[in-house]
Amino acid sequence: MTMPYYVSPEQLMKDRADFARKGIARGRSVVVVTCRDGIVLATANPSRVLHKVSEIYDRIAFAGVGKYNEFENLRVAGVRYADLRGYSYDRADVRARGLANAYAQTLGSVFTNEAKPLEVEIVVAEVGATPHDDQLYRVSFDGSVTDETGVVVVGGDADRAATGLQEAWDPAAPFGAALRSAVDVLSGDERLTATDLEVGLLERAQPGRAFRRVGEAELASLLTDAS
């Protein structure tokens, strides 16, 4: 009689975590940083169709790294969650914390129960009245949630990028300065231009829907303006 192959739960979880981390690390980093004018979401992404940063709700945005189809499915689920909650209760009841917790439950369930974990790491950002009121949540492939302050980097060499950006972070900096700091971290040894970037901004002063995509012409102007 053939004995079934046994793998300890600890080893199984470790293997799943290593598998997910390797998949996430292959992607380019996404940087999310707060500033005087709002929250900047930036990444190297020449595609104008396959977005890594997107709007979720009025003042909430989403950023994802890893397998595109997996984090895109999460983004769509987040939009549905926000729309349903806002319709059933009130638009003000849709908050980043609740959305991050919903994502954590989904990712944690898949990581524990499915044969393959989702190879994704996501950020949920909500812009507030001041930089102090901004909310940034990092949700990992295993469902763990981290409440971040000021700066979040996911994907690629995230630890190195986050360290460099934390040193340069200034919550009172304007949008242009925050963007240039983010691009410096993303660039590494290569120099990224406006055509290589995907950038979104949650505008603090904007009533209602705060998210907008930053166009190539505006990006080029901001990257060359060091004033």
Secondary structure, 3 states (H helix, E strand, C coil): CCCCCCCCHHHHHHHHHHHHHHHHHCCCCEEEEEECCEEEEEEECCCCCCCCEEEEECCEEEEEEECHHHHHHHHHHHHHHHHHHHHHCCHHHCCHHHHHHHHHHHHHHHHHHCCCCCCEEEEEEECCCCHHHCEEEEECCCCCEEEECCEEEECCCHHHHHHHHHHHCCCCCCHHHHHHHHHHHHHCCCCCCHHHEEEEEEECCCCCCCEEECCHHHHHHHHHCCC
